[in-house]
Every structure is written in structure tokens, then in C-alpha cells.
Amino acid sequence: MSATSAGSHVSGPSIDVLIPAIEKDLATLPYVIDSLRRYVRHPISHIYIVSPGSSRIREMCSRKGCIFVDETTVLPFTKKDIRYSSSRWNRSGWLYQQLLKLNGDHICRENYFLVIDADTVLIRPHRFRSEGRTVFYCRNWSQPEYFRTYRKLMGTAAPSPKSFVTHYMLFEKSKLTALKRTIEARHGMPWHAAILRSIDRKKQFGFSEFETYANYVYSGNRASVLLRNANNKSLKTSASAVGTKQRRKLARTYRSISFHQRKGYSIPAKH
């Protein structure tokens, strides 16, 4: 699979890619996969699609040379076991997806794996390791609850001056494992149980896997990371409607484009 991303600029450690997805993501997912193979400047060993059982997603994985992972095999619980909603919104699936990502060290084989949202397409070259350091793409906007939950989990304030919630992130297995062990040691329970307990269920943006992991790494050794502006653009059109000419124009300013469909966030949970 790495041959598909081969080129004179591909170097550094091989990485795996992990993409949580559901059927509604099929409109963008093939474009996401193609963009990874075109713009990630590392050899890509495997691309894992973590999804509910879906013949359509399985077929797409087969067509695109990806590995299908049934999401129910990743954690000791499933989405239906999470209760995170109100009469106006339902964030249970959103939170479940974040916990799936945080167990990516039990799915991926390489020491480094890139997690990317199924609605975000890269439009410029990306390198995630440079001169022995991890590159974190950042922005200036986040949610206050992410940092309140981080403090509850870790016992200290999140140290980064930027937000790491930028739709994709490179994880290092050893550091992710260390983060989870730190949470478990501090709270005396499995890491996922500690996260679920630390969230204010009355607030709909209660936790960020990217904010938590990157701040943990940053707090351990700031010199081990490079911070770069994400320069992501959210579009209301469909991925198929963005032609080569428009993509090239967008790439002059942005590194990636996202096609968010967030109507589901306002749907109450079905118990």
C-alpha cells in the first residue's frame, strides 16, 4: 500500500492510518483516502476503517485497499452503552468515536498512526514527523469544556497555547499508552471509564481526544513537537463538487478542507 504514496518526498517512519466512519461518510471517505495517498509524505503501511457492520463500507474498503475493522471489537462496550445527550442534542456517537481513536494502539501495527476524520480531505503535502519531532497542526479556537475535562483527568491545566482540534493527528503508540496508564493510575479505573466520569454530561462539548493527547505530549516535552497552523477550510458543498481547479485555488491558502454534516448532533438519544 505504501507504493501508492511513493515519491521523491516520501520519507521518515512508516505510518498506519485510522479513520472512524459511518455510512453517511461514504460521500467523502474515498476522497479522504485518495488525499492521504497523495499528500502524506510518509510511507503508509495500512489504512484502517473503523465502522459499524456495513456491507457498503466493507465494499469500499475492498475497492480502495483498506482494512475494515468492526467497531464493536475495539472497546469493551459499544455506542449504545454511552448516554451523552439532552432533549436538544445527542453526542453519544461523537464521544464513542473519540474513544475508538484512543484505542488505535490496539488496532494499528506501526509505531505511529495518523487519525483523520472521515469528512476531511488533504489538499497540500503533509509531514507529521520532522527532525525527530512530531508535527501537530493547530488552530486558535477550541471549547472551554475540553480543558476543564483535561484538568479533571490529569490534575493539571492543559499547557498548550493553541488548540489541537484540527481533524487529524499523528499518534505515537508508546505515548498514547503512557497517557492511558497515567489516567488509570490517577483515577483507579480503566481510562475510558475515567473519561466518561470526568465529562460534564450537561455540556455538549465535554471531551476532545486530540486536545487531551497532544497536551499530554506537549506537557511532557515541548521541544519534542512542532506546532503549525492547520489552515483548514470548512465547505458546505459536497466533496464531489470540488473540482481540480477549485482545489488548487483553495490549496494556495489552506492545507485541508472539511465537509461537515452535523445535523445529527441535535437529534435526541433513543434509549
N, C-alpha and C positions, 0 to 999 in steps of 0.2 A: 504493500500500500504506500510505503514511503516513496516509491518511484513516481507516484503521481504528483508529489510535491518536490521532485528533484529539480535542481537548478544550481547555477553558479553561486547563488546567495544562500543556499540551504546549508546550515552548519550547526554546530553545538550538539547538545544532547538530544537523543530521540525522545519524542513525547507521545503519549496517548491523548485522545480527545474524548470527553464525556459530554453528552448532550441529553438532558432530560426532555421528553417530548410527549405530547398527546396528539390525538388525531387532527385537531384543528391546526396544529403546526405543520401539517403536510404541505400547506401552501407556500411556506418559506423554507422548510428544512432542506430540500435539495439544493437551494441556493446557498444556504449556510455551509453545507458540506463542500460544495464546489469552491466557495470562497476560502475555506480553510486550506484546501489543497493548493490553491493558487497563491495565497498571500502569507501563510505561516512559514517563516524562514527557519524551520526545524524539520528534520525527518519525522514524519508522522507514522507511527507503527500501527496503531489501531484506532478506529473511531467507534465508540460505543454509544448506542442509542438506548437510553433507559426509558421504558414506556410501559403503560398498561398493556395487557394482551391485546394485540390488534393485528389482524391479517394484513391490513393496508400498510402499517408501519413495517411489519416483517418483510413485505414485498419490496418496499422502498429500500430497506437495509440490504436486501439481496441484490437489488439493482445497482445500488451505489457502493457496494463493497464495504458495508458497515456491519458491526456485530450487534444483534438485538439482545437486550437484557430485560427480562421481565422485572418490573419494578418491585413486585411483591417478594422477590428473592433477596433484596438488598438490605432491608431493615427487619427487625423482629416485630414489626407492626405495619399496617397499611394505612392508606389515606383515610379510610372510614373510621379509624381509631382516633383521629385528630379532631378535636372540637374547637374550632377557632373561627367564630362567626358571630354576627349580630342579625337583627331584623333587616339591616340595610346592606350588609356585605358578608362575604364568605372568603376567608383567607386560608382555609384548611389545605387545599391543594397547593397553594403557593408556598405554605410552610413545609408541607411534605416534600415538595420538590427540592427545597433547600437542604433538608436533612438527607435526601438521596445523594446530593452532591457531596456532602460532608463524609459520606461513606464510600466515596470514589476510590479510596485507597484499597478497598476490598474488591474492586472491580478491575481497575486498570493494572497493567503489568509493568509499565515503565515507571521509573522513579519520579518522573514529572508527568503530570497530566493537566491538560487545558480543559476547563469547564467553560462552555459558552451557551447562552440562551438560544433556544430554537427559533427565535424571531430576529436574530441579529446577524447581519451579513458584513463581512470584512470587505473593504474596498481599497485598502492600501496594505503594503507589506508590514508584517508584524514579527517582531522578535521578542521572546519572553525571557531569555537568559542572555546577558551581555557582560563580558569580563567577570564571570563568576558570580554575578548578581542577578536576582530576579527582577524583572520589569513589571511594575504594577501600573496600570493605566487608571487615571484618576479624574475626578471632576470636583466641582465646588459645592454641589448640592447633595444633601442626604436627609435622613429622617431622625429627629431627636431620640425617638424610641430605640433606634438601633444602638445608640451609645449608652442609654440607660440600661438596656439589657446586657450590653458588654460589661458594664461595671458590676452588675449583679453576678454575672458568670465568672469574671476574672478577678474581682476585688479591687481593680484599679481603673482609672479613666482610659479611654482609647486615646493613644498618643498622636495619631496622625493628623497633620494639618489639612489633609484633603479627604475626600470621600472615595472609597474604593468600589462603590456600587456602579459598575460600568459594563455590565452584561457579559463580561468574560474575564477569566483569571487563571493563571498558572498556579497549580498546587504542587508542593513538594511532599511526597508521601511521609517522610520522616517528620517533617514539621507539622503536618496535619495530624499524624498520630500523636505527637507530643502535645498538641493543643487539646485533643480529646482526653488524653490521660490527665492533663492538668485540670480540666473541668471536672473529671470524675474524682480526682483526689480531693479537690476543694469541696465538692458537694456530696461525696459519698454515695453516688448513684451513677448509672450509665449516662454518658454525655448527652444523649438525646433526651433523656428524662429531665436532666438539669436544664437544658434549653427550654423545653416545654414548660417547666415550672417557673422559669425566670421571666417569661413573657407576660406582659400585662394584656390579658385577653380582651380588655375593653378598648384597646387601641389597635387599629387595623394594620399598622406597620411596626410589628413588635420585634423583629429579628432580621438580621442580614448575615448570611453565611460569608459573603465576600468581605463585609466590614469586619466581622469577627476574626476570620483567618488572617487577613492582611494586617490588621492592627496587632495581632499576636506576633506575627513575624517581625513587623516594624518595631515593636517594643523590645524584642529580643536583641536585635542588632540593626540599627538604622542604616549602617554602612553596607548591609547585605542586599539592599533593594535600591532600585532606581524608580523614581516617580515621573511619569509622563502624562501629559494631558490626553484624555480619551478622545475628545473631539468626535463624539457620537451624535448623529442626527436622527431624530425620530420622524418617520414619514407616515402619513395616513393612507397612502396608496398601497397597492399590493406589490409584492416583490417582482412578480412577472411583468408589471407595468413599467419598471425601471430599466430602460434600455442602456446600451453601451455608452452612448453619448452623454446621457444624464448622469450615469455612474461616474464617468471620467470627470465631469464637471464637479460633482459632489466631492470627489477624491482630492480636489485641489484644496479643500477646506477641512474635510472630515476623514477619519480613519475607518469608520463603520457606520452602517445605517440600520435602524431597527424598525420593525413593522409591528407595533404593539396592538393587541386586541384584548382590551381589559374589561369588556362588558361583564365577564364572569365574576369580577371582583365584587359586584354589587348584588349577586344572587345569594339569597339566604341559604344556609346549610339545610340539607334534608337528613333528618335524624331517623 
